[in-house]
Amino acid sequence: MTSTAASAATPAQFELAEGIIWDDRADLVRWVDIWKGRVHSGRLHKRLILDVTTVEIGQTAGAVALAQDGGLLVAGARCLVTIAVDGTISYGPDLLGARERARLNDGSVDPQGRFVVGSLALGEETGTEVLLRISPDGSIETLRTGIRLSNGVAFSPDGLTIYHVDTLANTISSHSYGPGDFDIEEPWVPVLADLPHFPDGLTVSRDGSLWVAQWGGSSVRRHSSTGELLGVVSVLATQASCPAFVGPDLDTLAITTAQEGLEDWTDASGAIFLASVGASGLPAPRWQGSTTSPFWHAEKEAHA
């Protein structure tokens, strides 16, 4: 097993940083600060992330994804939000319906260009959270129910397996995946359970390893696809929230952390960390919908 220490690449200034991703076209690191509703972008320079710019969407921002047209897709509080290249922000329809005390949380674009995103309860845990898949045309499928707190979503290098974190259940589960229909009758299979700390965001490296942020555990754990512990990357922050491979060669592990819930901390909680870990990631798939004319624009026109 390997042990690596990550170093802080930004000031410790983010309340709940999450959803970090590498934008290979813009050569930028992008991430969100959830409660502040901010989408951040920064330039990678050696071991630092510099020139950070911010877009505020006016509601929680659970995750950010890249779009094929160069814009960004964001998991808003209860809807999808697009940020076009020219900066125009557009808000989609409510995706959570009657579930009033819930919001969207972490999500990722799948290899087919659809967005997979889950929910969490605002307040007491319900055990009824969902994992949704939204296609570029606006069609919505429920991939999983009965979740306690939906978090990280990632895919195997061949795209044939989806991995999903249920933070409060302390599990990472897998399910077969592909371009066709999702088999909701097929059970989700636990790959990891009873981790030392709550699993949060995760990513998959080129070799198929799972990299799992440990909320409360000051680390990211690397596991094989069958669950074997292969390594630990430590951060000087209690609450590691999301890992991703960044940089032109996708060979640097970036890790977001959070200040949320902490009191009188003396570490670098709220910073973004970077580490060389001897592994590389895969390019992030892009949302195949438009950010200048997203599907909800067409829906409005059809009902006009």
C-alpha positions as CSV (number, residue, x, y, z in Angstrom):
1,M,0.0,0.0,0.0
2,T,1.3,3.5,-0.9
3,S,1.0,6.6,1.3
4,T,1.2,10.1,-0.2
5,A,0.7,13.6,1.3
6,A,-1.0,16.2,-0.8
7,S,-0.1,19.9,-0.6
8,A,-2.5,22.9,-0.5
9,A,-2.8,24.6,-3.9
10,T,-5.2,27.4,-2.8
11,P,-5.9,29.4,0.3
12,A,-8.2,27.7,2.8
13,Q,-11.2,29.8,1.8
14,F,-14.0,27.5,0.6
15,E,-16.9,26.6,2.8
16,L,-17.9,23.4,1.1
17,A,-15.8,22.9,-2.0
18,E,-16.9,19.9,-4.2
19,G,-17.3,18.5,-7.7
20,I,-13.8,19.2,-8.9
21,I,-13.1,18.5,-12.6
22,W,-10.5,19.3,-15.3
23,D,-11.6,21.2,-18.4
24,D,-9.2,20.0,-21.1
25,R,-10.3,22.6,-23.6
26,A,-9.9,25.6,-21.4
27,D,-7.0,24.2,-19.4
28,L,-8.8,25.1,-16.2
29,V,-9.6,23.4,-12.9
30,R,-13.3,23.8,-12.1
31,W,-15.2,23.2,-8.9
32,V,-18.1,24.4,-6.8
33,D,-18.6,25.9,-3.3
34,I,-22.0,24.3,-2.7
35,W,-23.7,26.5,-0.1
36,K,-22.4,29.7,-1.6
37,G,-23.7,28.7,-5.0
38,R,-20.4,29.4,-6.7
39,V,-18.8,27.8,-9.7
40,H,-15.0,28.4,-9.5
41,S,-12.4,28.1,-12.3
42,G,-8.6,28.3,-11.8
43,R,-5.4,27.9,-13.7
44,L,-3.0,25.1,-12.8
45,H,0.6,26.4,-12.3
46,K,3.1,23.9,-10.9
47,R,1.7,23.0,-7.5
48,L,-0.8,25.9,-7.3
49,I,-4.2,26.8,-8.6
50,L,-4.1,30.5,-9.5
51,D,-6.3,33.2,-11.1
52,V,-9.5,31.9,-9.6
53,T,-12.7,33.3,-11.2
54,T,-16.2,32.8,-9.9
55,V,-19.8,32.6,-11.3
56,E,-22.6,32.8,-8.8
57,I,-25.9,31.0,-9.7
58,G,-28.0,32.3,-6.8
59,Q,-28.7,28.9,-5.3
60,T,-26.8,25.8,-4.1
61,A,-24.4,24.4,-6.7
62,G,-24.0,20.6,-6.0
63,A,-21.7,19.8,-9.0
64,V,-20.3,21.2,-12.2
65,A,-19.9,19.4,-15.5
66,L,-18.5,20.3,-18.9
67,A,-20.7,20.7,-21.9
68,Q,-19.9,19.8,-25.5
69,D,-20.6,23.4,-26.7
70,G,-18.0,24.8,-24.3
71,G,-20.4,25.9,-21.6
72,L,-21.0,24.4,-18.1
73,L,-23.8,22.4,-16.6
74,V,-24.5,22.8,-12.9
75,A,-26.6,20.8,-10.4
76,G,-28.6,23.6,-8.9
77,A,-30.7,23.3,-5.8
78,R,-33.6,21.5,-7.5
79,C,-32.9,22.0,-11.2
80,L,-30.1,21.9,-13.8
81,V,-28.4,25.2,-14.5
82,T,-26.5,26.1,-17.6
83,I,-23.7,28.6,-18.0
84,A,-23.1,29.4,-21.6
85,V,-19.8,30.5,-23.0
86,D,-20.9,34.1,-23.1
87,G,-21.8,33.9,-19.4
88,T,-25.6,33.6,-19.8
89,I,-27.2,31.6,-17.0
90,S,-30.4,29.6,-17.5
91,Y,-32.4,27.6,-15.0
92,G,-34.3,24.4,-15.9
93,P,-37.4,22.9,-14.4
94,D,-37.8,21.4,-10.9
95,L,-36.5,17.8,-10.8
96,L,-37.5,16.9,-7.3
97,G,-41.3,17.4,-7.4
98,A,-43.1,16.9,-4.1
99,R,-39.9,16.3,-2.2
100,E,-39.7,19.8,-0.7
101,R,-37.0,19.2,1.9
102,A,-34.3,18.0,-0.5
103,R,-31.7,19.3,-3.0
104,L,-29.5,18.0,-5.7
105,N,-26.0,17.0,-4.8
106,D,-23.1,15.4,-6.6
107,G,-23.3,14.3,-10.2
108,S,-21.3,13.3,-13.3
109,V,-21.8,13.1,-17.0
110,D,-21.9,9.6,-18.3
111,P,-20.0,8.3,-21.4
112,Q,-23.1,8.9,-23.5
113,G,-23.3,12.6,-22.5
114,R,-26.2,12.3,-20.0
115,F,-26.1,13.8,-16.5
116,V,-26.4,11.5,-13.5
117,V,-27.1,13.3,-10.3
118,G,-28.5,12.4,-6.8
119,S,-30.3,14.1,-4.0
120,L,-29.9,14.6,-0.3
121,A,-32.3,15.5,2.5
122,L,-32.4,19.0,4.0
123,G,-32.8,18.3,7.6
124,E,-33.5,14.8,9.0
125,E,-32.4,11.8,6.8
126,T,-35.3,10.3,5.0
127,G,-33.8,7.2,3.4
128,T,-35.8,8.0,0.3
129,E,-33.2,9.9,-1.8
130,V,-32.9,9.2,-5.5
131,L,-30.3,9.0,-8.3
132,L,-31.6,10.5,-11.6
133,R,-30.3,10.5,-15.2
134,I,-31.2,13.4,-17.3
135,S,-30.7,13.2,-21.1
136,P,-29.9,16.2,-23.3
137,D,-33.5,16.2,-24.6
138,G,-34.9,16.5,-21.0
139,S,-36.0,12.9,-20.5
140,I,-35.6,11.8,-16.9
141,E,-35.0,8.3,-15.5
142,T,-34.7,7.2,-11.9
143,L,-31.7,4.9,-11.6
144,R,-31.8,4.2,-7.9
145,T,-34.1,4.8,-4.9
146,G,-33.9,4.3,-1.1
147,I,-30.7,6.3,-0.8
148,R,-29.7,7.9,2.5
149,L,-27.4,10.6,1.0
150,S,-26.5,10.4,-2.6
151,N,-22.9,11.5,-3.3
152,G,-20.1,10.6,-5.8
153,V,-20.9,9.1,-9.2
154,A,-18.2,7.7,-11.5
155,F,-17.8,5.2,-14.3
156,S,-15.4,2.4,-15.1
157,P,-12.9,3.2,-17.9
158,D,-14.9,1.0,-20.4
159,G,-18.1,2.7,-19.4
160,L,-19.8,-0.6,-18.6
161,T,-20.0,0.0,-14.8
162,I,-21.4,2.9,-12.7
163,Y,-20.2,3.5,-9.2
164,H,-22.3,5.4,-6.7
165,V,-21.7,6.6,-3.1
166,D,-24.3,6.5,-0.4
167,T,-22.5,8.5,2.2
168,L,-24.7,7.8,5.3
169,A,-24.9,4.1,4.4
170,N,-21.1,4.1,4.2
171,T,-21.2,2.2,0.9
172,I,-20.0,2.4,-2.6
173,S,-22.0,0.3,-5.0
174,S,-21.8,-0.7,-8.6
175,H,-24.3,-1.5,-11.4
176,S,-23.9,-2.5,-15.0
177,Y,-24.1,0.4,-17.4
178,G,-24.2,1.3,-21.0
179,P,-25.9,3.2,-23.8
180,G,-29.1,1.2,-23.6
181,D,-31.9,1.1,-21.0
182,F,-30.9,0.9,-17.4
183,D,-32.1,-2.3,-15.7
184,I,-33.7,-1.1,-12.5
185,E,-34.5,-4.7,-11.6
186,E,-30.8,-5.6,-11.4
187,P,-29.6,-5.0,-7.8
188,W,-26.8,-2.6,-7.0
189,V,-23.8,-4.5,-5.6
190,P,-21.7,-3.1,-2.7
191,V,-18.1,-2.8,-3.6
192,L,-16.9,-1.0,-0.5
193,A,-18.7,-0.8,2.9
194,D,-17.9,0.2,6.5
195,L,-15.0,2.5,5.5
196,P,-13.2,4.2,8.4
197,H,-15.0,7.5,7.6
198,F,-17.9,8.7,5.5
199,P,-17.3,8.3,1.7
200,D,-18.0,11.4,-0.2
201,G,-16.9,12.1,-3.8
202,L,-15.0,9.6,-5.9
203,T,-13.2,9.3,-9.3
204,V,-11.9,6.4,-11.3
205,S,-8.3,6.3,-12.7
206,R,-7.3,5.0,-16.0
207,D,-6.4,1.6,-14.5
208,G,-9.9,1.2,-13.0
209,S,-9.0,2.1,-9.4
210,L,-11.5,3.9,-7.2
211,W,-10.3,7.0,-5.4
212,V,-12.7,7.9,-2.6
213,A,-12.7,11.1,-0.5
214,Q,-13.1,10.4,3.3
215,W,-15.2,13.0,4.9
216,G,-13.9,13.3,8.4
217,G,-10.9,11.2,7.5
218,S,-8.4,13.8,6.1
219,S,-7.7,11.6,3.1
220,V,-8.5,10.0,-0.2
221,R,-8.4,6.2,-0.3
222,R,-7.4,4.3,-3.4
223,H,-9.1,0.9,-3.9
224,S,-9.2,-1.7,-6.6
225,S,-12.5,-2.3,-8.4
226,T,-13.0,-5.3,-6.1
227,G,-12.4,-3.3,-2.9
228,E,-8.8,-3.9,-2.0
229,L,-7.1,-1.0,-0.4
230,L,-4.1,0.1,-2.5
231,G,-3.1,3.5,-1.1
232,V,-4.0,6.6,1.0
233,V,-3.5,10.2,0.1
234,S,-3.6,12.5,3.1
235,V,-4.6,16.1,3.3
236,L,-4.1,18.7,6.0
237,A,-7.9,19.1,6.3
238,T,-10.4,17.1,8.2
239,Q,-13.1,16.9,5.6
240,A,-11.9,15.7,2.2
241,S,-14.9,16.0,-0.2
242,C,-14.0,15.1,-3.8
243,P,-11.0,13.9,-5.8
244,A,-10.3,14.3,-9.6
245,F,-7.3,14.0,-11.9
246,V,-6.3,17.3,-13.4
247,G,-3.7,18.8,-15.6
248,P,-2.9,18.3,-19.3
249,D,-1.8,14.7,-18.7
250,L,-4.5,14.1,-16.1
251,D,-1.7,12.9,-13.8
252,T,-2.2,15.1,-10.7
253,L,-4.8,14.3,-8.1
254,A,-6.8,17.3,-6.9
255,I,-8.8,17.1,-3.7
256,T,-11.4,19.5,-2.5
257,T,-12.0,20.0,1.2
258,A,-14.6,21.8,3.4
259,Q,-14.9,24.0,6.5
260,E,-18.6,23.1,7.0
261,G,-19.4,22.0,10.5
262,L,-15.9,22.7,11.9
263,E,-15.2,24.9,14.9
264,D,-11.8,26.5,15.8
265,W,-9.9,24.4,13.2
266,T,-6.2,24.9,12.8
267,D,-5.5,23.0,9.6
268,A,-6.1,24.0,6.0
269,S,-9.7,23.0,5.8
270,G,-11.3,24.7,2.8
271,A,-8.3,24.5,0.6
272,I,-7.9,22.6,-2.7
273,F,-5.0,20.1,-2.5
274,L,-2.8,18.6,-5.2
275,A,-0.7,15.4,-5.1
276,S,1.4,13.3,-7.5
277,V,0.1,9.7,-7.0
278,G,1.7,7.7,-9.9
279,A,-1.7,7.3,-11.6
280,S,-3.7,9.2,-14.3
281,G,-7.3,9.8,-14.9
282,L,-9.6,9.8,-17.9
283,P,-11.0,12.9,-19.8
284,A,-14.4,14.0,-18.3
285,P,-17.3,13.2,-20.7
286,R,-19.2,16.3,-21.8
287,W,-22.9,17.0,-21.6
288,Q,-24.3,16.7,-25.0
289,G,-27.1,19.2,-24.5
290,S,-26.9,22.9,-25.4
291,T,-26.0,25.5,-22.8
292,T,-27.2,28.4,-25.1
293,S,-30.5,26.7,-25.8
294,P,-31.0,24.0,-23.3
295,F,-34.0,21.5,-23.5
296,W,-36.2,23.6,-21.3
297,H,-36.2,26.4,-23.8
298,A,-37.6,24.1,-26.4
299,E,-40.2,22.9,-23.9
300,K,-41.3,26.5,-23.2
301,E,-41.6,27.2,-26.9
302,A,-43.7,24.1,-27.5
303,H,-46.2,25.2,-24.8
304,A,-46.2,28.9,-26.0
